[in-house]
Each structure stands twice: as C-alpha cells, then as structure tokens.
C-alpha cells in the first residue's frame, strides 16, 4: 500500500514539474564549447531559461522565444562574434 502511494506521489510530482516547464526548442546546435559558453552567458544576462544538451553542443530555450533569440544572437555574431 505504501509503495503504491509513493509511486502515485512520484508520478504527481513529475507531472507537475513537466507542466510547469515550458516546451523547449533548439536555439543553436553543433556548437563548440567556446561559442556555447558565450551564448549561455548572454542568455543568463538576459535572464532567459535554457537547457544544454549534447554535451554542451546544443542550447535549447523556451519555444516561444526561440526565433527572436536566434535572430538577436545572429546579429550579435555578425557584429562582434557572439559577444
């Protein structure tokens, strides 16, 4: 009985955390660690939530912000190399 209750509680916690997390979309992939670090630093400065995947080679951001951020970052790269 206790195992069933613990399983239900764990399932509820997992479901609640998944619903609270916005869907993420790939911002940039196939990055070297230097570029990934610069992008993450900029996202932290902008207070944008992100996830690193693929051993740091992929940066994911909330789906509803991905296009705007991709365009803004591309402009920065063209002008100053990801700074």
DAQUINOR-V213720 format. One record per residue. N is the residue number from 1. RES is the residue in one small letter. PSI is psi in radians with two decimals (999 if undefined). NEAR is the number of other ideal C-beta (glycine too) atoms within 12 Angstrom. D_LAST is the distance of its C-alpha to the last C-alpha in Angstrom with 1 decimal. Layout:
# DAQUINOR-V213720
n:N res:RES psi:PSI near:NEAR d_last:D_LAST
n:N res:RES psi:PSI near:NEAR d_last:D_LAST
This chain:
# DAQUINOR-V213720
n:1 res:x psi:-0.77 near:7 d_last:56.2
n:2 res:x psi:-0.61 near:8 d_last:53.6
n:3 res:x psi:-0.67 near:9 d_last:51.5
n:4 res:x psi:-0.77 near:10 d_last:51.6
n:5 res:x psi:-0.73 near:11 d_last:50.4
n:6 res:x psi:-0.68 near:12 d_last:47.6
n:7 res:x psi:-0.74 near:13 d_last:46.6
n:8 res:x psi:-0.72 near:14 d_last:46.7
n:9 res:x psi:-0.76 near:14 d_last:44.6
n:10 res:x psi:-0.71 near:14 d_last:42.0
n:11 res:x psi:-0.71 near:14 d_last:41.9
n:12 res:x psi:-0.75 near:14 d_last:41.6
n:13 res:x psi:-0.76 near:14 d_last:38.7
n:14 res:x psi:-0.76 near:14 d_last:36.8
n:15 res:x psi:-0.76 near:13 d_last:37.6
n:16 res:x psi:-0.74 near:12 d_last:36.4
n:17 res:x psi:-0.62 near:12 d_last:33.1
n:18 res:x psi:-0.66 near:13 d_last:32.5
n:19 res:x psi:-0.50 near:11 d_last:33.4
n:20 res:x psi:-0.33 near:11 d_last:31.1
n:21 res:x psi:2.21 near:16 d_last:28.0
n:22 res:x psi:2.67 near:19 d_last:26.6
n:23 res:x psi:2.39 near:17 d_last:26.6
n:24 res:x psi:2.58 near:23 d_last:23.3
n:25 res:x psi:2.65 near:24 d_last:21.9
n:26 res:x psi:2.15 near:24 d_last:19.8
n:27 res:x psi:-0.97 near:37 d_last:16.2
n:28 res:x psi:2.56 near:33 d_last:15.3
n:29 res:x psi:3.00 near:21 d_last:17.7
n:30 res:x psi:0.72 near:16 d_last:18.4
n:31 res:x psi:2.61 near:26 d_last:15.0
n:32 res:x psi:2.90 near:17 d_last:15.1
n:33 res:x psi:-0.51 near:17 d_last:14.4
n:34 res:x psi:-0.86 near:15 d_last:11.3
n:35 res:x psi:-0.73 near:25 d_last:9.5
n:36 res:x psi:-0.76 near:29 d_last:11.5
n:37 res:x psi:-0.71 near:19 d_last:10.5
n:38 res:x psi:-0.73 near:24 d_last:6.8
n:39 res:x psi:-0.78 near:37 d_last:8.1
n:40 res:x psi:-0.73 near:29 d_last:10.9
n:41 res:x psi:-0.73 near:19 d_last:9.2
n:42 res:x psi:-0.72 near:28 d_last:7.7
n:43 res:x psi:-0.69 near:30 d_last:11.2
n:44 res:x psi:-0.72 near:16 d_last:12.9
n:45 res:x psi:-0.66 near:13 d_last:11.5
n:46 res:x psi:-0.06 near:20 d_last:12.8
n:47 res:x psi:0.70 near:11 d_last:15.9
n:48 res:x psi:2.21 near:27 d_last:16.1
n:49 res:x psi:2.56 near:25 d_last:18.5
n:50 res:x psi:2.86 near:32 d_last:17.7
n:51 res:x psi:2.44 near:24 d_last:19.6
n:52 res:x psi:2.34 near:25 d_last:18.8
n:53 res:x psi:3.02 near:20 d_last:21.5
n:54 res:x psi:0.76 near:17 d_last:22.5
n:55 res:x psi:0.61 near:13 d_last:21.7
n:56 res:x psi:-0.02 near:23 d_last:18.1
n:57 res:x psi:-0.22 near:22 d_last:17.7
n:58 res:x psi:2.34 near:25 d_last:17.9
n:59 res:x psi:2.16 near:38 d_last:16.1
n:60 res:x psi:2.50 near:32 d_last:18.5
n:61 res:x psi:2.93 near:34 d_last:18.3
n:62 res:x psi:2.36 near:24 d_last:21.2
n:63 res:x psi:-0.69 near:19 d_last:22.8
n:64 res:x psi:-0.15 near:14 d_last:23.1
n:65 res:x psi:-0.11 near:24 d_last:19.4
n:66 res:x psi:-0.86 near:27 d_last:18.3
n:67 res:x psi:-0.80 near:16 d_last:18.6
n:68 res:x psi:-0.77 near:18 d_last:16.9
n:69 res:x psi:-0.70 near:29 d_last:13.9
n:70 res:x psi:-0.76 near:24 d_last:13.9
n:71 res:x psi:-0.76 near:15 d_last:14.2
n:72 res:x psi:-0.74 near:22 d_last:11.4
n:73 res:x psi:-0.66 near:34 d_last:8.9
n:74 res:x psi:-0.69 near:18 d_last:10.6
n:75 res:x psi:-0.74 near:16 d_last:10.3
n:76 res:x psi:-0.72 near:23 d_last:6.5
n:77 res:x psi:-0.77 near:19 d_last:7.0
n:78 res:x psi:-0.68 near:12 d_last:9.9
n:79 res:x psi:-0.72 near:11 d_last:8.6
n:80 res:x psi:0.28 near:12 d_last:5.6
n:81 res:x psi:0.98 near:15 d_last:5.6
n:82 res:x psi:0.13 near:25 d_last:3.8
n:83 res:x psi:999 near:17 d_last:0.0
